[in-house]
Amino acid sequence: MTRIVFAIFIFLAAAPARAYRPAKNPHYKRKPSGAFGVSASTQPLVDAIDRLDSGRWDPQVKFQLELFAAEHGKTSEGYDPAAPPVAVVGFDDAAIWGDLGEFVFESLVEHAAFKFDEDWWKLVPLAYGRQRIRAAQEQFIDLPPTVWDAQPAYHQFWKYMLKSYQDSCKTVDRKDCRIYIARLLKGFSRDEAAAYARKVFEEEEIAPLGTREIRESSEDQHPVRFRRGLRELPELKDLCVLLLKAGFEVWAVDLDAQPLLASYAATYGINPAKTAGIRLPVFREKFTGKTEEPIPWRVGKVDAVVAALGRPPALVVGASDGDRELLDYSGGLRLLLDRGNKPLRAYAEKRGWLIQPSFKP
């Protein structure tokens, strides 16, 4: 399977970004146009569909996205509603400002809201401080939550647990450290995880942007710092709405546990069933503490899209090195949200991708 995916990936990576053709009419060829497709002959196509709000879009990027939606959407020649073009959008620090998985993890730690049992504790590696984390938790967990803040053991648990995650991310790649916090949802049902995530997202949407310092005591000179503040990025939400109205099938993909990604993608109008996050198997309706392949990171994002769609997406929006393979795999237009990664930008320029400076709140 891996060899097949890589063969497809290599072939499609060499194709020009504008080479996408609707599935119903593979021989359809668009007429040549000027740079970025901007010409008097293409303007009527764009005028026939809804437009993006100008916002902070680069005007050429904005027009190219609108033109692509018009050329391949439901008003175009060859559009097949049974096999609509697909747009895949990266979410964490791309379509949104923030990291869904980390926000939920931090909240579960703060409120000691994990489903603790013997098997759950085995998910925390000894090398990440399992013994001292558990010893601290056992000192306060049976007390009323209203008195936790006065317990030194509570603050120790809070700090040590967050540090276990940050330390794991320093020693393994991003894929493995995100698998770690996804597995800690063990014991939750899908509905419980989704409901908890929605509550966290509501809190983070009104939290001030910045970082929070977690100390085990007032004398602690080495706090753990964790990010705060989740924000919608209106330009990306507007793009998702435009594509959906144009008849595209829009998917969200990222390295978050599936129920978390599905919960927030819905606020952008994306069907929760059309999300590709870290899949968590269940037993008797509860997450088992394991994960399923493919993990949506780098080539794993391609694998996840292949498994879900069976065909290349028409449009991919990404912002990090973890999106590179998926951007290459796109059968049509690639949009890089440039966050200052110079090698990635150079890679995008060489391949003719659209480049838009990333948006901030």
C-alpha positions, -999 to +999 in steps of 0.1 A: +000+000+000+028+024+009+046+018-024+013+025-043+007+057-024+043+069-030+040+061-067+008+082-070+024+109-049+055+112-071+035+112-103+011+139-091+038+160-075+053+166-110+020+178-124+013+216-127-010+231-101-037+240-126-038+204-140-069+194-120-098+181-141-133+173-129-138+135-126-168+134-150-149+148-179-112+139-178-106+154-212-118+189-202-091+215-209-094+251-198-084+279-221-050+295-215-050+327-195-026+353-182-005+352-150-026+339-121-055+335-146-064+372-144-078+384-177-110+399-191-121+365-204-120+349-170-137+377-150-173+366-160-166+332-145-158+347-112-187+372-113-210+342-115-202+329-081-200+343-046-168+362-038-144+362-009-144+391+014-113+411+006-100+409+041-063+405+042-060+384+010-033+391-015-055+403-044-039+379-069-043+349-045-079+359-038-088+361-075-071+328-082-091+310-055-123+325-068-115+316-104-106+280-094-139+277-075-158+290-106-140+268-131-145+236-111-176+243-090-212+234-097-217+261-123-188+248-144-189+226-175-182+190-165-192+193-128-204+160-114-224+162-082-217+125-076-180+132-076-175+169-067-141+184-065-125+182-030-107+208-010-086+198+020-077+224+046-051+221+074-065+235+106-041+241+135-024+274+130-036+274+094-074+278+092-075+288+128-052+305+153-043+279+179-039+242+185-070+222+192-053+191+206-030+211+230-059+232+243-080+201+252-050+184+268-041+213+289-077+216+302-079+179+310-047+183+331-059+215+348-092+198+358-077+164+364-105+152+341-088+121+326-105+087+331-078+075+355-073+038+360-044+013+360-044+010+322-045+048+318-015+053+339+005+029+317+001+053+288+023+078+307+059+065+301+081+061+332+107+082+314+082+111+314+078+110+352+048+087+356+056+078+392+059+113+406+029+125+385+007+097+399+020+102+435+010+139+433-024+130+418-033+105+445-028+131+472-056+154+460-079+135+436-103+124+463-107+159+478-134+183+466-122+202+435-130+235+454-099+229+476-075+216+450-059+250+445-047+250+481-030+216+477+007+217+467+003+182+451-024+195+427+000+222+413+028+195+411+005+172+391-005+201+368+031+211+361+046+177+359+019+164+335+023+193+311+060+190+313+057+153+304+041+163+271+066+191+264+095+168+272+082+141+248+080+166+220+116+175+225+127+139+222+104+125+195+089+140+164+056+159+164+037+129+152+046+108+182+040+135+208+006+141+194-002+104+194+007+105+231-019+131+241-046+116+218-042+083+236-048+100+269-085+103+259-087+066+269-121+059+286-140+088+269-168+081+245-169+100+212-197+121+225-180+128+258-148+139+240-167+161+216-187+177+243-156+184+264-138+198+234-166+222+226-165+235+262-127+240+260-130+258+226-157+282+240-134+291+269-103+295+247-122+317+222-126+344+249-092+338+267-066+365+261-040+355+236-006+347+251+009+321+274+000+308+308+027+299+334+021+268+355+042+266+388+043+239+414+047+266+441+050+304+444+088+299+447+091+279+415+115+297+392+111+273+363+074+274+353+059+254+324+045+278+298+014+269+278-003+287+250-037+303+255-063+317+231-081+302+202-094+324+173-112+319+141-094+333+111-122+349+091-105+347+057-101+309+060-136+305+073-149+326+044-129+304+019-145+272+033-180+288+030-172+299-006-160+264-016-190+247+000-214+271-018-196+264-051-202+227-047-169+215-034-165+188-008-145+204+019-124+183+043-104+193+074-072+174+082-047+178+111-028+160+139-056+162+164-078+134+179-107+129+155-135+141+178-117+173+186-111+182+150-146+173+140-161+195+168-143+226+156-144+220+119-182+221+122-180+258+131-165+264+096-194+246+080-175+214+074-194+182+079-178+164+110-178+132+089-154+149+065-125+153+089-092+134+090-077+135+124-061+109+146-085+080+147-091+063+181-105+028+182-133+021+207-144-009+228-178-008+243-181+027+230-150+039+249-116+049+235-091+022+241-060+043+245-047+032+210-046+049+177-052+037+141-032+042+110-028+063+090-017+091+113-023+124+095+013+138+095+035+143+064+030+113+042+004+101+066-018+130+055-016+117+020-025+082+032-055+096+052-068+115+021-063+085-002-082+063+023-110+088+027-114+100-009-098+076-032-087+105-055-064+135-052-080+167-038-086+196-062-073+222-037-051+219-006-044+246+019-015+241+043+009+261+064+037+238+077+063+212+067+038+186+079+016+197+050+043+195+023+035+160+010-002+167+009+003+199-010+024+180-035-002+154-038-030+179-047-044+173-082-050+210-087-043+242-068-020+244-038-021+273-013+007+278+012-001+301+042+034+314+047+044+315+084+080+325+077+095+291+070+120+301+043+129+267+030+092+258+027+084+290+009+113+284-015+099+250-022+065+264-029+079+291-052+098+265-072+067+245-077+044+274-086+021+272-056+000+301-045+016+318-015-004+339+010+011+355+041-005+336+070-032+354+089-032+364+126-061+373+149 
